[in-house]
């Protein structure tokens, strides 16, 4: 991906090579520095429990975790910089105890093939008056150069969602957490325009949110969940997917089962 640094409001940041199998310290298996709330489908909103979620760090629990921490902290709550995708290139395989959850290959002629998360069916037009979902994997596929392969990795036992690896700590029916934090994009930072998004197997016409400003996200609100609302949210642990980009054939897959409980703070940002 060296020829493309941004596409469709997604900025690509190469963290450097990952050419040996990364193994996290054993202590990472018991790290629980965050718990997130995830709404039941179909919309899968994710809230941190409190508004100090950006104090969470990856450290040694992820390859180049310190660099990812710095990248995340440098974004400064500005929406334009929150659509940044970190990846490793060149890369030879998923970290130890992680497994491949998606592979996309663009051959030398530019033809795309995919499986796993990359091959998931695109949802229909979503919330907020038929807006088109922002699907990071589809954008990454389009950004690949001819002859490149992208691989997505999650810890073994975690479910791959649109941009996170997540594991359920408490299902919605058993959830006991009663509050979460919402961050809001300032009105002056976005607009809605009509667009047609071309994906490997289809095109979608509708409306898209476009970030046009750089005002920081200073507004956060703690929401309280009533007794009937609590059971509409599950408690999850989550990690960002590890993204690998390499020339030629697919990097090697991860193996050994190891459930990582380290978490990344995340918040759905709802325009008002």
For each residue, the residues with C-beta under 8 A, 3 or more apart:
1: 4 12 14 87 89 143 144 145 148 245
2: 14 89 145
3: 145
4: 1 7 12 143 145
5: 11 12
6: 9 10 11 12
7: 4 10 12 139 142 143
8: 134 139 142 197
9: 6 80 83 134 210 211
10: 6 7 83 84 85 136 139 140 143
11: 5 6 81 83 84 85
12: 1 4 5 6 7 84 85 87 140 143
13: 71 84 85 86 87
14: 1 2 87 88 89 245
15: 18 63 64 67 68 71 86 87 88
16: 64 67 88 89
17: 88 89 90 91
18: 15 22 63 64 88 90 91 92 93 244
19: 90 91 92
20: 92
21: 92 93 95 96
22: 18 63 95 96
23: 95 96 97
24: 28 60 61 62 95 96 97 260
25: 28 60 61
26: 29
27: 30 31
28: 24 25 31 60 61 260 261 262
29: 26 258 259 260 261
30: 27 261
31: 27 28 61 260 261 262 263
32: 35 237 261 262 263
33: 56 57 262 263
34: 48 49 53 56 237 263 264 265
35: 32 49 169 177 235 236 237 263
36: 46 47 48 49 166 235 236 237 238 263 265 266
37: 46 47 48 49 175 177 180 233 234 235 236
38: 44 45 46 166 233 234 235 236
39: 43 44 45 46 232 233
40: 172 232 233 234
41: 44
42: 123
43: 39 126 127
44: 38 39 41 161 162
45: 38 39 268
46: 36 37 38 39 164 236 238 266 267 268
47: 36 37 180 181 182 223 233 267 268
48: 34 36 37 51 53 180 181 265 266 267
49: 34 35 36 37 53 177 179 180 181
50: 53 179 181 222
51: 48 181 183 220 222
52: 55
53: 34 48 49 50 56 181 265 266 267
54: 72 73 77 265
55: 52 265
56: 33 34 53 263 264 265
57: 33 65 69
58: 61 62 65 66 68 69 262 264
59: 62 65 66 69
60: 24 25 28 65 66
61: 24 25 28 31 58 65 260 262
62: 24 58 59 65 68 95 239 240 242 262
63: 15 18 22 88 95 242
64: 15 16 18 67 68 88
65: 57 58 59 60 61 62 68 69
66: 58 59 60 69 70
67: 15 16 64 70 71 86
68: 15 58 62 64 65 71 72 86 240
69: 57 58 59 65 66 72 73
70: 66 67 73 74
71: 13 15 67 68 74 75 84 86
72: 54 68 69 75
73: 54 69 70
74: 70 71 81
75: 71 72 78 81 82 84
76: 81 216
77: 54 82 183 216 217 218
78: 75 81 82 214 215 216 217
79: 82 83 185 189 190 211 213 214 217 269
80: 9 83 189 211 213 214
81: 11 74 75 76 78 84
82: 75 77 78 79 269
83: 9 10 11 79 80 134 211
84: 10 11 12 13 71 75 81
85: 10 11 12 13 136 140 243
86: 13 15 67 68 71 240 243
87: 1 12 13 14 15 140 150 243 244 245
88: 14 15 16 17 18 63 64 91 242 243 244 245
89: 1 2 14 16 17 244 245 246
90: 17 18 19 245 246 247
91: 17 18 19 88 151 244 245 246 251
92: 18 19 20 21 246 251 252
93: 18 21 244 251 252 253 254
94: 98 99 100 151 153 242 244 251 252 253 254
95: 21 22 23 24 62 63 98 153 242 254
96: 21 22 23 24 254 255 256 258
97: 23 24 155 156 254 255 256 257 258 260
98: 94 95 153 154 155 156 242 254
99: 94 153 154 155 156 253 254 255
100: 94 103 116 151 152 153 250 253 254
101: 116 117 152 153 154 160 165 241
102: 114 115 116 117 118 119 137 150 151 152 160
103: 100 114 115 116 118 149 150 151 152 250
104: 112 113 114 118 137 140 141 144 149 150
105: 112 113 114 148 149 250
106: 110 111 112 141 144 145 146 147 148 149
107: 110 111 112 113 146 147
108: 146 147
109: 146
110: 106 107 146
111: 106 107
112: 104 105 106 107 141 144 200
113: 104 105 107
114: 102 103 104 105 118 119 141 200
115: 102 103 118 119
116: 100 101 102 103 119 120 152 160
117: 101 102 120 137 152 160 241
118: 102 103 104 114 115 137 138 141 150 152
119: 102 114 115 116
120: 116 117 137
121:
122: 133 135 138 199 202 204
123: 42 126 133
124:
125: 130 131 132 204 206
126: 43 123 130 131 132 133
127: 43 131
128: 131 192 207 209 271
129: 192 207
130: 125 126 206 207
131: 125 126 127 128 192 206 207 208 209
132: 125 126 195 197 204 206 207 208
133: 122 123 126 162
134: 8 9 83 139 208 209
135: 122 138 139 162 199
136: 10 85 139 140 162 163
137: 102 104 117 118 120 140 141 152 162 163
138: 118 122 135 141 142 197 199 200
139: 7 8 10 134 135 136 142 143
140: 10 12 85 87 104 136 137 143 144 150 243
141: 104 106 112 114 118 137 138 144 150 199 200
142: 7 8 138 139 198 199
143: 1 4 7 10 12 139 140
144: 1 104 106 112 140 141 148 149 150 245
145: 1 2 3 4 106 148
146: 106 107 108 109 110
147: 106 107 108 247 248
148: 1 105 106 144 145 245 246 247
149: 103 104 105 106 144 245 246 247 248 249 250 251
150: 87 102 103 104 118 140 141 144 243 244 245
151: 91 94 100 102 103 243 244 245 246 250 251
152: 100 101 102 103 116 117 118 137 160 241 242 243 244
153: 94 95 98 99 100 101 241 242 243 244 254
154: 98 99 101 158 159 160 165 239 241 242
155: 97 98 99 158 165 167 239 258 259 260
156: 97 98 99 254 255 256 257 258 259
157: 167 257 258 259
158: 154 155 165 166 167 239 259 260
159: 154 165 166 167
160: 101 102 116 117 152 154 164 165 241
161: 44 164 165 166
162: 44 133 135 136 137
163: 136 137 240 241
164: 46 160 161 238 239 240 241 264 266
165: 101 154 155 158 159 160 161 238 239 240 241
166: 36 38 158 159 161 236 237 238 239
167: 155 157 158 159 236 237 238 259 261
168: 171 234 235 236
169: 35 234 235 236 237
170: 174 175 176 177 234 235
171: 168 174 175 234
172: 40 175 231 232 233 234
173: 231
174: 170 171
175: 37 170 171 172 230 231 233 234 235
176: 170 230 235
177: 35 37 49 170 180 225 230 233 235
178: 224 225 230
179: 49 50 222 223 224 225
180: 37 47 48 49 177 222 223 225 233
181: 47 48 49 50 51 53 220 221 222 223 267
182: 47 220 221 222 223 267 268 270
183: 51 77 217 219 220 267 268 269
184: 217 219 220 221 269 270 271 272
185: 79 189 190 211 217 269 270 271
186: 189 213 215 217 218 219
187: 190 271 272
188: 213 215
189: 79 80 185 186 211 212 213 214 215
190: 79 185 187 209 210 211 212 213 271
191: 209 210 212
192: 128 129 131 207 208 209 210
193: 207 208 210
194: 205 206 207 208
195: 132 205 206 207 208
196: 203 204 205
197: 8 132 138 203 204 205 208
198: 142 203
199: 122 135 138 141 142 202 203 204
200: 112 114 138 141
201:
202: 122 199
203: 196 197 198 199
204: 122 125 132 196 197 199
205: 194 195 196 197
206: 125 130 131 132 194 195
207: 128 129 130 131 132 192 193 194 195
208: 131 132 134 192 193 194 195 197
209: 128 131 134 190 191 192 271
210: 9 190 191 192 193
211: 9 79 80 83 185 189 190
212: 189 190 191
213: 79 80 186 188 189 190
214: 78 79 80 189
215: 78 186 188 189
216: 76 77 78
217: 77 78 79 183 184 185 186 220 269
218: 77 186
219: 183 184 186
220: 51 181 182 183 184 217 267
221: 181 182 184
222: 50 51 179 180 181 182
223: 47 179 180 181 182
224: 178 179
225: 177 178 179 180 229 230 232 233
226: 229 230
227: 230
228: 231 232
229: 225 226 232 233
230: 175 176 177 178 225 226 227 233
231: 172 173 175 228
232: 39 40 172 225 228 229
233: 37 38 39 40 47 172 175 177 180 225 229 230
234: 37 38 40 168 169 170 171 172 175
235: 35 36 37 38 168 169 170 175 176 177
236: 35 36 37 38 46 166 167 168 169
237: 32 34 35 36 166 167 169 260 261 262 263
238: 36 46 164 165 166 167 263 264 266
239: 62 154 155 158 164 165 166 260 262 263 264
240: 62 68 86 163 164 165 264
241: 101 117 152 153 154 160 163 164 165
242: 62 63 88 94 95 98 152 153 154
243: 85 86 87 88 140 150 151 152 153
244: 18 87 88 89 91 93 94 150 151 152 153 251
245: 1 14 87 88 89 90 91 144 148 149 150 151
246: 89 90 91 92 148 149 151 250 251
247: 90 147 148 149
248: 147 149
249: 149
250: 100 103 105 149 151 246
251: 91 92 93 94 149 151 244 246
252: 92 93 94
253: 93 94 99 100
254: 93 94 95 96 97 98 99 100 153 156
255: 96 97 99 156
256: 96 97 156
257: 97 156 157
258: 29 96 97 155 156 157
259: 29 155 156 157 158 167
260: 24 28 29 31 61 97 155 158 237 239
261: 28 29 30 31 32 167 237
262: 28 31 32 33 58 61 62 237 239
263: 31 32 33 34 35 36 56 237 238 239
264: 34 56 58 164 238 239 240
265: 34 36 48 53 54 55 56
266: 36 46 48 53 164 238
267: 46 47 48 53 181 182 183 220
268: 45 46 47 182 183
269: 79 82 183 184 185 217
270: 182 184 185
271: 128 184 185 187 190 209
272: 184 187
